[in-house]
Amino acid sequence: MLEDIKTYLGDDWDRVLEGIRAYLSTDIDLLGRTNDGLLEHPGKQLRPLLALLMARACSGAVNEDTVRFAIASELLHNATLLHDDVADEADTRRGKPTVRALLGPNASVLVGDFWLVKAMCAVLDGADGQDRVIRIFSRTLSDLAEGEMLQLQKATLADTDEEDYFEIISRKTASLFAATSLSAAISVNASEDVEQAAADFGKYLGLAFQIRDDIFDYMPESGIGKPVGVDIVEKKITLPLLCAFGNAGKDEERRIREKIKAGGQGVRDEVIAFVRENGGIQKAQEILEEYIGKAIGMTGVFPRSKDRELLVSLAKTLSHRTV
């Protein structure tokens, strides 16, 4: 699905990829080789893809500002991953060794800082709307940091409830999706109501994306190659487990929370079994579908077009994505 959309976007997509490499250009050999290694395994590149589709859905065209803001969204996203790998002490990402594992945590933070600065440079190079967009991305960075700290705080106590969970994923994931969509609409001078629809589409898409990712943590049979039970080991209580708590009752909830807080051998398998036995995955999937429906509902504001259809298809793909 994603590769088909990239092919459809054609030259616009090529401009984004070329722009990413251009902004990351450096005469520091170690940094350059590290950047090249990261670009060889770029991940889904969902955010810049979303930016281009959104701009085209809003106006039928993409301009240089759209491309710059799309580049910024991808650079910012990857900067946060480089920082996350240090916080999580992660040795692999996308099946490859992390910069943290290869060069150490200091290098990972520095490379992340470099990508982050280049993201801001891409926004500042925009001809129109740059003041608004730099504020939007700055607020997103604040959301990301606060979301990470809230998650860390809650993991220490293993007391995350549903309200906490949605605040965390709104800040950590949905905020950047919303910023990406909104900046794309701004780049093509969309009207105020279209801007709002674009931002809301991104927000709901981001929430659905994160919920699906959290469901994968309880699905060893998903076939995507992602390790299961990582959130449990890190004491992160996510939606499938919260849904299972709702079905199992307070006594069982207290028992499982204490197990997670204490950690130790065998907790991961026990919690995965608990979630599956108490319908946590199914209920989380239902909530995921609700957010996909909300995202699709926002597209009614945009003119009929192939790009609007692809935004709908992109949202629907999240309900059964395997990547």
Buried (B, 14 or more C-beta within 10 A) or exposed (E): EBEEBBEBBEEBBEBBBEBBEEBBEBEEEEBEEBBEEBEEEEBEBBBBBBBBBBBBBBBEEBBBBBBBBBBBBBBBBBBBBBBBBBBBEBEEBBEBEBBBBEBEBEBBBBBBEBBBEBBBBBBEBBEBBBEBBBEBBEEBBEBBBBBBEBBBEBBEEBEBEBEBBBBBBBBBBBBBBBBBBBBBBBBBBBEEEBBBBBBBBBBBBBBBBBBBBBBBBBBEEBEEEBEBBBBBBBBBBBBBBBBBBBBBEEEBBEEBBEBBBEEEEEBBEEBBEBBBEBBBBBBBBEBBBEBBBBBBBBBEBBEEBEBBEBBBBBBBBBBEBEE
